[in-house]
Amino acid sequence: MRQDPDFSIPRLGECRIPSPMSGVRFTTDDDRVLYPATLSEMRRSMHAGAEPPSMECAGPRQTLFFDPSKLACGIVTCGGLCPGLNDTIRAIVLSLHHHYGVKTVYGFRFGYEGLVRSSRHAPLQLTPDAVNRIHAAGGSVLGSSRGPQDPAEMVAMLQELRIGILFTIGGDGTLRGAQAISAEVARRGAAISVIGVPKTIDNDVSFVQKTFGFETAVTEARRATAAAHAEAEGARNGIGLVKLMGRDSGFIAAYCVLVDGHVNFCLVPEVPFTLDRFLNELAGRLERRRHALIVVAEGAGQDLVRRDQERDASGNVRHGDIGVFLRDAIIRHFKQAGLEINLKYIDPSYAIRCVPATAHDSAFCLLLGHAAVHAGMTGRTNMLVGFWNHQFTHLPIALAVSQRKTIDPDGALWSSVLASTGQPPNMAGVPAAAGAGWQDVRT
């Protein structure tokens, strides 16, 4: 029998303190967001006499676990930089101060290192004045780092500073760290809430519809693909090749196809391809149109360039550079074929992740920050604030890190990418006649 996800959220205790907020719509614990998005999914998920699986709605509650007048909080940002980090920090600080009257908020420097005394990173005092204008800048005013720290040392610092709520802003590795901190807090019997805010421009957190920074990343990536397309059109047998972020999930590349409208090939980690088949299809495209635009996610084609399982500080396998590999392979292939090409290679990866958030992403960060504060004030813990079926939700960290969200090669998104590019649905086979699978839907 299929097992439904467990969306129950741990709590530190009963909420008995009246909220100081007024004039707002309070959310009740009975307010739920359905996990199934369609009727057919709901029918599959329901057992005899059972309700369909659902998540808690995020939002302010009428009663709190923590007394705001006695509360100190902490914020930490970890992992790679991402548009919207400063917006989220600012939203949390302002919500704590103006919604609840919390006076003491610490910002821990350089990721989880800032929670370890031996690192000697003194925490910052985050006040409304200190964060007033930070949302206009990219990056994180707190800095960031990768890699785990000793949970016992981190919890010891939290207890020393009398912190009741720790807000952790980061991706998969950060959430696993938050999970370890929660376990150590529980082992000590301490009353410390740990609330995650999912951050990844790759949009690859499970059970979360969208993460902040993703929309900004796609918007900025479009600048690169537009430039590459102009270069390709401006030369005989012009080829634009753009490498975008996406270690294990190709969402940025896929959505760049949909917003740009000029991409002819989209290569993502979820859909394998062979070099020979790809080059053969590219030759067919040039024969017909005399130019081509290619977008490749950084994690695509790793069977062609994979290194010896070397890992970074977060435990991620270090990928080989598929962009440079394809650039060189394309140049070599057409040189051997005696066809002159003009290839322009663009890799905007780190420029994209450091820009300020777009207006919509900035608003999204504000609402996520508010939802995180409301959840923490009620003593919920070992959870993150998410977004599902266009509603803000509470999600157990254990579910979020249980697997990585990826593009379904048989799903609607990838079908739309294929319809937009016209590329063959299968480029993992042996080469057909040049361009035989090409539909020429793009000029």
GIHU-V988377 format. One record per backbone hydrogen bond with DSSP energy under -0.5 kcal/mol. CO is the residue of the C=O (numbers start at 1). NH is the residue of the N-H. If there is no record, write none. Layout:
CO | NH
CO | NH
This chain:
2 | 4
5 | 7
10 | 381
14 | 16
16 | 18
17 | 64
24 | 26
28 | 31
30 | 32
31 | 57
32 | 34
33 | 55
38 | 42
39 | 43
40 | 44
41 | 45
42 | 46
47 | 50
53 | 35
53 | 36
55 | 33
56 | 394
60 | 27
62 | 19
64 | 16
64 | 17
66 | 68
67 | 70
68 | 71
71 | 104
72 | 164
72 | 165
73 | 106
74 | 167
75 | 108
76 | 169
77 | 111
82 | 85
84 | 88
85 | 89
86 | 90
87 | 91
88 | 92
89 | 93
90 | 94
91 | 95
92 | 96
93 | 97
94 | 98
94 | 99
95 | 99
95 | 100
96 | 100
96 | 102
97 | 101
103 | 105
104 | 73
105 | 126
106 | 75
106 | 108
107 | 124
108 | 77
109 | 114
110 | 113
111 | 114
112 | 115
113 | 116
116 | 119
117 | 120
120 | 122
124 | 107
124 | 126
125 | 127
127 | 131
129 | 132
131 | 134
133 | 136
134 | 137
139 | 86
140 | 143
142 | 110
143 | 111
145 | 79
150 | 154
151 | 155
152 | 156
153 | 157
154 | 158
155 | 159
156 | 160
157 | 161
158 | 163
159 | 162
162 | 72
164 | 193
165 | 74
165 | 167
166 | 168
166 | 195
167 | 76
167 | 169
168 | 170
168 | 197
169 | 78
170 | 199
171 | 175
172 | 176
173 | 177
174 | 178
175 | 179
176 | 180
177 | 181
178 | 182
179 | 183
180 | 184
181 | 185
182 | 186
183 | 187
184 | 188
185 | 189
185 | 190
186 | 189
190 | 192
193 | 166
193 | 195
194 | 382
194 | 383
195 | 168
196 | 385
197 | 170
198 | 212
200 | 203
204 | 405
205 | 208
211 | 214
212 | 200
213 | 217
214 | 218
215 | 219
216 | 220
217 | 221
218 | 222
219 | 223
220 | 223
220 | 224
221 | 225
222 | 226
223 | 227
224 | 228
225 | 229
226 | 230
227 | 231
228 | 232
229 | 233
230 | 234
232 | 235
235 | 238
237 | 342
238 | 292
239 | 241
239 | 344
240 | 294
241 | 346
242 | 244
242 | 296
243 | 348
244 | 298
246 | 299
250 | 254
251 | 255
252 | 256
253 | 257
254 | 258
255 | 259
256 | 260
257 | 261
265 | 295
266 | 268
267 | 297
268 | 271
270 | 272
272 | 427
274 | 278
275 | 279
276 | 280
277 | 281
278 | 282
279 | 283
280 | 284
281 | 285
282 | 286
283 | 287
284 | 288
285 | 289
285 | 290
286 | 290
290 | 237
290 | 238
292 | 240
293 | 264
293 | 265
294 | 242
295 | 267
296 | 244
297 | 300
299 | 302
301 | 304
301 | 305
302 | 306
307 | 309
310 | 318
312 | 315
316 | 312
317 | 319
318 | 307
320 | 322
321 | 325
322 | 326
323 | 327
324 | 328
325 | 329
326 | 330
327 | 331
328 | 332
329 | 333
330 | 334
331 | 335
332 | 336
333 | 337
334 | 339
335 | 338
338 | 340
342 | 239
344 | 241
346 | 243
348 | 352
349 | 353
350 | 354
352 | 355
358 | 362
359 | 363
360 | 364
361 | 365
362 | 366
363 | 367
364 | 368
365 | 369
366 | 370
367 | 371
368 | 372
369 | 373
370 | 374
371 | 375
372 | 376
373 | 377
374 | 378
375 | 378
375 | 380
376 | 379
377 | 65
377 | 66
379 | 12
381 | 10
382 | 397
383 | 196
384 | 386
384 | 395
385 | 198
386 | 393
387 | 209
388 | 391
391 | 388
392 | 58
393 | 386
394 | 56
395 | 384
396 | 399
396 | 400
397 | 401
399 | 402
400 | 206
403 | 206
407 | 409
408 | 411
408 | 414
411 | 415
412 | 416
413 | 417
414 | 418
415 | 419
416 | 420
417 | 421
418 | 422
422 | 439
427 | 274
433 | 436
435 | 438
